[in-house]
Amino acid sequence: MTKGSANRRQRRAETKGGLHALTQESLNDLYCNLMEDIKRRSDVIKNVIEKKVPLPNIIAFELCYLQLRKICELIARGCLAAHGDIPESRNQLGGEYNANKIIKRLEALHPTFYPQPSQQVHDDAGKVREVKAVTEGYLSKTEFLRLYGECGEVLHEPTLEKRVVGSGLTIDYERINDWCGKIRTLLNHHQIQLRDDAKQLWVLMQSKDDGKVHAFQMLKQDGPLPTPGPS
């Protein structure tokens, strides 16, 4: 049996078994797919704000917040995929869709589950010399929960009372840009600390070779890893 046919059989078995049957390698691939979806939804927001999509203003504004909400859900599901080594994350949260619940439950299972942003420092030859932690300007865990709640407020139809008194939405694209900037800073190059202290998932959102997301499981070596920023 060839290696290709063996891989296809493994993928079929994993698909049949659902989330519980996925190997860590397959979970890493799933994580990359979720991050690619975030990039696509970020492009939608960019195109709407630049008026490349002809829509009524309120519809355009709500469409942007719909994408932000989806991005929050994708980040939460990505955390689940990255932490496939935690049985409870599959058993208790595999079918959960609410990003707020996923984040809070993961925090109880593994407090350092959230992505930590970093920045690659290159030498004169263009090779990565070191990786520095990003400590500000990114979507922290606290801000993630705030954004997810804000998306719900925007996307739910206002009550009759609010309609009567004319208390409608304040259309603010600058705020949307700010949220998008924080998300980019969080994800552009980030690490996720796995339950095993010696292992991290390192993720690059835009490879210079193929423009795709790549994820690598790294083992801790002698010397400090990037120090996490505030939650």
BANUKE-196427 format. One record per atom (N, C-alpha, C): residue in one letter; x, y, z negated. Coordinates in steps of 0.1 Angstrom, whole numbers, plus 5000, padded with zeros to 4 digits. Layout:
// BANUKE-196427
AXYZ ...
//
This chain:
// BANUKE-196427
M500849885000 M500050005000 M500950135000 T500650225009 T501450345010 T501150434998 K502050534996 K501950624985 K500650714988 G500450745001 G499250835004 G497950765000 S497850635004 S496650565001 S496450544986 A497550524979 A497450514964 A496950644958 N497450754963 N497050884958 N495550914961 R495050864973 R493650884976 R492750794967 R493250674964 R492450584955 R492450654941 Q493550714936 Q493550774923 Q492550894923 R492550974934 R491651084934 R490251044934 R489850934941 R488550884941 R488150834927 A489050764920 A488750714907 A488550834897 E489350944899 E489251054890 E487851124893 T487551134905 T486251204909 T485051124903 K485150994904 K484050904898 K483950924883 G485150934877 G485150944862 G484951084857 G484851174865 G484651314861 G485851374854 L485551474846 L486651554839 L487451464830 H486851364824 H487551274815 H488651194821 A488451164835 A489451084842 A490651154848 L490551284847 L491651364854 L492951354847 T494051334854 T495351334849 T495751484846 Q496851504839 Q497351644836 Q497751714850 E498351634859 E498651694872 E497451734879 S496351654879 S495151694886 S494451814879 L494651824866 L494051944858 L494852064862 N496152054864 N496952164868 N496552214882 D496252124891 D495752154905 D494352224903 L493552174894 L492252234892 L492452384887 Y493352394878 Y493652534873 Y494052624884 C494852584893 C495252664905 C494052704914 N493152604916 N492052634924 N491152734917 L490952734904 L490252834897 L490852974898 M492152974898 M492853104899 M492753164913 E492753074923 E492553114937 E491153174939 D490153124932 D488753174932 D488753314926 I489553334916 I489653464910 I490153564920 K491153524927 K491753614937 K490753654948 R489953554952 R488953584962 R487853684957 R487453664944 R486453754939 R487053894936 S488253894933 S488954024931 S488954104944 D489154034955 D489154094969 D487754144972 V486654074968 V485354124970 V485154254963 I485554264950 I485454394943 I486154504950 K487454474954 K488254574961 K487554624974 N486954534982 N486254574994 N485054654991 V484254614981 V483054694977 V483454834973 I484454854964 I484854984960 I485355074971 E486055004981 E486555084992 E485555105003 K484255065000 K483055085009 K483255005022 K483954895022 K484054815034 K482854725035 V482054715025 V480754645025 V479654745023 P478854765034 P477754865033 P476554825024 L476554875012 L475454835003 L474954954996 P473654954991 P473255064982 P474055074970 N474255194965 N475255214954 N475055124942 I473755114937 I473455034926 I473754884928 I473454844940 I473654694944 I475154674944 A475954764950 A477354754951 A477954744937 F477454834928 F477954834914 F477654704907 E476454654908 E476054524902 E476854404908 L477154414921 L477954304927 L479354304921 C479854414919 C481254414912 C481154354899 Y480154384891 Y480054324878 Y479754174878 L479054134888 L478753994890 L480153924892 Q480953974900 Q482353914903 Q483153914890 L483054024882 L483854034869 L483353924860 R482053904859 R481453794851 R481953664855 K481953634868 K482453514874 K483953494871 I484653604871 I486153594868 I486353554854 C485553614845 C485653574831 C485353424829 E484353374836 E483953234835 E485053144840 L485753194851 L486853124857 L488053114848 I488353224841 I489453234832 I489153134820 A487953134815 A487553044804 A487652894809 R487152864821 R487252724826 R488752694829 G489552784833 G490952764835 G491652724822 C491252784811 C491852754798 C491452604794 L490252574798 L489752434795 L490652334803 A490852364816 A491652274825 A493052264820 A493652384816 A495052374811 A495152294799 H494152294790 H494252224778 H493552084778 G493752014790 G493251884791 G493851784781 D494951824775 D495651734765 D494851744752 I493851824750 I493051834738 I491751754741 P491551634735 P490351564738 P489051634736 E489051714725 E487851794722 E487451884733 S488451944740 S488152034751 S487351974762 R487651844764 R486851774775 R485551724769 N485551664757 N484351604751 N483251704748 Q483651814742 Q482751914737 Q482452024747 L483352054756 L483252184764 L483152154779 G483352034783 G483352004797 G482152054805 G481052054799 G479752094805 G479352234801 E480152304794 E479752434789 E479952544800 Y479052634802 Y479152734812 Y479452874806 N479052894793 N479153024787 N480553054783 A481153154789 A482553184787 A482853224772 N481953294766 N482053334752 N482153214743 K481353114745 K481352994737 K482652914739 I483052904752 I484252834755 I485452894748 I485653024749 I486753094743 I486753084728 K485653094721 K485553094707 K485852944702 R485352844709 R485552714705 R487052664707 L487652714718 L489052684721 L489952744710 E489552864706 E490352934696 E490352854683 A489252784680 A489152704668 A489952574669 L490052524682 L490752404684 L492252424685 H492652544691 H494052574694 H494252724695 P494652794685 P494552934684 P495453004695 T496452944700 T497353004711 T496952954725 F495652934727 F495252874740 F495252974751 Y495153104748 Y494853214758 Y496153244766 P495953274779 P497153304788 P497953424782 Q499253414783 Q500153524779 Q500853574791 P500653704794 P501353764806 P502853784805 S503553774816 S504953804815 S505353864829 Q506653904829 Q507153964841 Q508553904844 Q508753874857 Q509953814861 Q510953934864 V512153914859 V513254014861 V514253944871 H514454014882 H515353954893 H516754014892 D517753944897 D519053994898 D519254054912 D520454104916 D520654174928 D520454074940 A520553944938 A520353854949 A518853814950 G517953864941 G516553834942 G516153714934 K517153654927 K516753534919 K516253584905 V515353494899 V514853534886 V515953514875 R516253624868 R517253624858 R516753594844 E515553654842 E514853624829 E513353654831 V512653614821 V511153644820 V510853714807 K510253834809 K509953914797 K508453914795 A508053914782 A506653924779 A506054064782 V504854064787 V504154184788 V503254204776 T503454314769 T502754334756 T501654434756 E501354494768 E500254594768 E499754604782 G498554664784 G497954684797 G497254564803 Y497154454796 Y496554334801 Y495154304794 L494454214800 L493154184794 L493354084782 S493354144770 S493554064758 S492353974755 K492453884746 K491353794743 K490153884737 T490453984729 T489354064724 T488654144735 E489454194745 E488854264756 E488154174765 F488554054767 F487853954775 F486453934770 L486253924757 L484953904751 L484054034753 R484754144752 R484054274754 R483554284768 L484454254778 L484054254792 L482954164795 Y483054044790 Y481953944793 Y480553994788 G480554054776 G479354114771 G478854224779 E479854314784 E479454424792 E478854384805 C479354274811 C478854224823 C477354184821 G477054114810 G475654074807 G474754194806 E475254304800 E474454424798 E474154494812 V475154494821 V474954554834 V473954464843 L474154334842 L473454244852 L472054214847 H471754224834 H470354204830 H469454324834 E468254294839 E467354404842 E466954484830 P467054614830 P466754694818 P465254674814 T465054694801 T463754684795 T462754784801 L461554764800 L460554864804 L460754994797 E461054984784 E461255114776 E462355194782 K463455124786 K464555204791 K464155264805 R463355194813 R462955244825 R462055364823 V461155354813 V460255474811 V460955594807 V461955584798 V462755704793 V463855734803 G464055664813 G465055694823 G466455664818 S466655564809 S467955534804 S468555424813 G469055454824 G469555354834 G471055334833 L471655264842 L473055244843 L473855364846 T475055374840 T476055484845 T476955414854 I476955454867 I477755384877 I479155444876 D480055354872 D481455404869 D482455304876 Y482855334888 Y483755244895 Y485255254889 E485555364883 E486855374877 E486955274866 R485955254858 R485955154848 R486155014853 I485554984865 I485654854871 I487154844875 N487754944881 N489154944885 N490054914873 D489754974862 D490554954849 D490454804845 W489254744845 W489154604842 W489954514851 C489854544864 C490554464874 C492054474872 G492554594869 G493954614866 G494454534854 K493654524844 K493954444832 K493954294835 I493054254844 I492954114848 I494254084856 R494654164865 R495854144873 R497054134864 T497154224855 T498354224846 T498354094838 L497154044833 L497153924825 L497553804833 L497153794846 L497253674853 L498453664863 N498953784867 N499953784878 N501053684876 H501653674865 H502653574861 H502353544846 H501953424843 H501553404829 H501853264824 Q501853244811 Q502153114805 Q500953084796 I500752954795 I499752904785 I500452804776 Q500452834763 Q501052734754 Q500152614752 L500652504754 L499852374752 L499952334738 R499052244734 R499052194720 R500452144716 D501152074725 D502452034722 D503352154722 D503952194711 D504752314710 D505952324720 A506352204725 A507452204735 A507052224749 K505752234752 K505252244765 K504452374768 Q504652424780 Q503952544784 Q503552524799 L502452584803 L502052584817 L502452724822 W503352724832 W503752854838 W503052874851 V502452994853 V501653014865 V502053134873 L502153124886 L502453234895 L501253254904 M500653364904 M499453384912 M499653404927 Q500853454930 Q501053484944 Q502553454948 S502653324952 S504053284956 S504553364968 K505753404968 K506253474980 K506453384992 D506453254990 D506653165001 D505353135009 D504253115001 D502953075008 D501753165004 G501953254994 G500953344989 G499853274981 K500153144977 K499153074969 K499553064954 V498653024946 V498853004932 V499652874929 H500652884921 H501452764917 H501552754902 A501452634897 A501552614882 A502552494880 F503352514869 F504352424866 F504352394851 Q504352274847 Q504452244832 Q505952244828 M506352334819 M507652354815 M507952304801 L509152254799 L509552214786 L510452314780 K510252344767 K510952444760 K512452404759 Q513352504763 Q514752484762 Q515352564750 D516652554747 D517252634737 D517052784741 G516752864732 G516553004734 G515053034734 P514753164731 P513353204729 P512553214742 L511353174742 L510353194752 L509753334751 P509153384761 P508553524759 P507653534747 T507853634739 T506953654727 T505653704731 P504553634726 P503153674730 P502853814726 G502053884734 G501554014730 G500353994721 P499654114718 P498454104709 P497354034716 S496453974707 S495253904713 S494254004717 
//
